[in-house]
């Protein structure tokens, strides 16, 4: 795996701190800001308005579509093949679908997606627009998240179901 150099990261217009590793196979479009100690693996797409805190890992093949904003707090992570959507087209048949159509013919809705500090997302999970994953919460593999999740809980599945409370002892490790 090859990573972009600090100069290449800056040339792409990405604001970042130190110890940042972005795969040279990652596609980045938009306004991206990140803190220190961030790693983004191969074949990820980051698009739109995205703010990444520090101590973050984004696994291979993740898609972050931040038309209306995505914020990942410190110590958060995405396992491979996760998708975060901050906007969604209207599939009712009353509007056209695609960024290639005039805005007046589409009906895009959504809102900022926030992953609070210490939250973790399992492989293959899809997160829909306009919600918050509470501090320290974990979402199990292959889950579909369409509502906010309270802090320090574990959820999984489709439909998403509460599994159990999550320990916050990991806060003592930093």
C-alpha positions as CSV (number, residue, x, y, z in Angstrom):
1,X,0.0,0.0,0.0
2,X,1.4,3.4,-1.0
3,X,0.5,6.6,0.8
4,X,0.4,10.1,-0.4
5,X,3.3,12.3,0.8
6,X,2.5,15.4,3.0
7,X,3.1,17.6,-0.1
8,X,0.7,15.5,-2.2
9,X,-2.0,15.8,0.5
10,X,-1.5,19.6,0.7
11,X,-1.6,19.8,-3.2
12,X,-5.1,18.1,-3.1
13,X,-6.3,20.9,-0.8
14,X,-6.7,18.7,2.2
15,X,-6.1,20.4,5.6
16,X,-4.4,17.9,7.9
17,X,-2.2,17.5,11.0
18,X,0.7,15.2,11.5
19,X,1.1,11.5,11.0
20,X,-1.6,11.3,8.3
21,X,-1.6,8.3,5.9
22,X,-3.9,8.5,2.9
23,X,-3.7,5.7,0.3
24,X,-2.6,6.8,-3.1
25,X,-5.6,4.7,-4.3
26,X,-8.1,6.9,-2.4
27,X,-10.3,9.4,-4.3
28,X,-11.0,12.7,-2.6
29,X,-13.3,15.5,-3.8
30,X,-14.5,18.5,-1.8
31,X,-13.5,20.2,1.4
32,X,-11.7,17.7,3.6
33,X,-10.1,18.6,7.0
34,X,-8.4,16.1,9.4
35,X,-6.4,16.1,12.6
36,X,-3.4,14.0,13.6
37,X,-2.9,10.3,13.3
38,X,-5.4,9.5,10.5
39,X,-5.2,6.6,8.2
40,X,-7.4,6.1,5.1
41,X,-6.9,2.8,3.3
42,X,-7.2,1.8,-0.4
43,X,-10.2,2.5,-2.6
44,X,-12.0,4.9,-0.3
45,X,-14.0,7.8,-1.7
46,X,-14.3,11.0,0.4
47,X,-16.6,13.6,-1.2
48,X,-18.1,16.8,0.0
49,X,-17.8,18.5,3.4
50,X,-15.9,16.1,5.7
51,X,-14.2,16.8,9.0
52,X,-12.1,14.0,10.6
53,X,-10.7,14.4,14.1
54,X,-7.6,12.7,15.3
55,X,-6.7,9.0,15.8
56,X,-9.0,7.8,13.1
57,X,-8.8,4.8,10.8
58,X,-11.0,4.4,7.7
59,X,-10.8,0.8,6.3
60,X,-10.6,-0.1,2.6
61,X,-13.5,0.5,0.2
62,X,-15.4,3.0,2.5
63,X,-17.5,5.7,0.9
64,X,-18.1,9.0,2.7
65,X,-20.5,11.2,0.8
66,X,-20.6,14.5,2.6
67,X,-22.8,16.7,0.5
68,X,-24.5,18.0,3.7
69,X,-21.6,17.2,6.0
70,X,-19.9,14.4,7.8
71,X,-18.0,14.8,11.1
72,X,-16.0,12.0,12.7
73,X,-14.8,12.7,16.2
74,X,-11.5,11.6,17.7
75,X,-10.8,7.9,18.1
76,X,-13.6,6.9,15.7
77,X,-13.3,4.3,13.0
78,X,-14.9,2.7,10.0
79,X,-14.3,-0.9,9.2
80,X,-14.0,-1.8,5.5
81,X,-16.8,-1.3,3.1
82,X,-18.8,1.2,5.2
83,X,-20.9,3.9,3.5
84,X,-22.0,7.2,5.1
85,X,-24.5,9.3,3.3
86,X,-25.3,12.8,4.3
87,X,-27.8,13.4,1.5
88,X,-30.4,11.3,-0.3
89,X,-32.4,11.6,-3.5
90,X,-36.2,11.4,-3.5
91,X,-37.1,8.0,-5.1
92,X,-40.9,8.7,-5.1
93,X,-41.0,9.2,-8.8
94,X,-41.9,12.8,-8.5
95,X,-38.3,14.0,-9.1
96,X,-35.3,13.1,-11.2
97,X,-32.4,11.4,-9.5
98,X,-28.8,12.3,-10.2
99,X,-26.4,15.2,-9.7
100,X,-26.4,15.5,-13.5
101,X,-30.0,16.8,-13.6
102,X,-31.0,20.4,-12.9
103,X,-31.4,21.1,-9.2
104,X,-35.0,22.3,-9.8
105,X,-35.9,18.8,-11.1
106,X,-34.5,16.9,-8.0
107,X,-35.4,16.8,-4.3
108,X,-32.2,16.0,-2.3
109,X,-32.7,15.9,1.4
110,X,-30.5,15.0,4.4
111,X,-28.3,16.5,7.0
112,X,-25.0,16.2,8.8
113,X,-23.9,12.8,10.0
114,X,-21.9,12.9,13.2
115,X,-19.8,10.1,14.7
116,X,-19.0,11.2,18.3
117,X,-15.7,10.4,20.0
118,X,-14.8,6.7,20.5
119,X,-17.6,5.4,18.2
120,X,-16.9,2.5,15.9
121,X,-18.7,1.2,12.9
122,X,-18.5,-2.5,11.8
123,X,-17.8,-3.8,8.3
124,X,-20.3,-3.3,5.6
125,X,-22.5,-0.9,7.5
126,X,-24.6,1.8,5.8
127,X,-25.3,5.1,7.7
128,X,-28.1,7.3,6.4
129,X,-28.3,11.1,6.5
130,X,-29.0,13.5,9.4
131,X,-28.1,11.4,12.5
132,X,-25.6,11.1,15.3
133,X,-23.8,8.1,16.5
134,X,-23.4,8.8,20.3
135,X,-20.0,8.9,22.0
136,X,-18.6,5.5,22.5
137,X,-21.3,3.6,20.6
138,X,-20.5,0.7,18.4
139,X,-22.5,-0.5,15.4
140,X,-22.1,-4.2,14.4
141,X,-21.2,-5.5,11.0
142,X,-23.7,-5.3,8.1
143,X,-26.0,-2.9,9.9
144,X,-28.4,-0.3,8.4
145,X,-28.5,2.9,10.5
146,X,-31.3,5.4,9.9
147,X,-31.8,6.9,13.3
148,X,-29.4,8.4,15.9
149,X,-27.8,6.1,18.5
150,X,-27.4,7.1,22.2
151,X,-23.9,7.1,23.8
152,X,-22.2,4.0,25.0
153,X,-24.5,1.5,23.4
154,X,-24.0,-1.4,20.9
155,X,-26.4,-1.8,18.1
156,X,-26.5,-4.2,15.1
157,X,-28.6,-5.5,12.3
158,X,-31.2,-4.6,9.7
159,X,-33.5,-3.4,11.1
160,X,-31.0,-2.0,13.7
161,X,-31.5,-3.4,17.2
162,X,-30.1,-2.6,20.6
163,X,-27.7,-5.3,21.7
164,X,-26.3,-4.0,25.0
165,X,-24.6,-1.2,26.8
166,X,-20.9,-0.6,26.0
167,X,-18.2,-0.1,28.6
168,X,-16.6,3.3,28.6
169,X,-13.4,2.0,30.2
170,X,-11.5,2.7,26.9
171,X,-11.5,6.4,27.8
172,X,-8.9,5.5,30.5
173,X,-6.5,4.4,27.7
174,X,-5.8,7.9,26.4
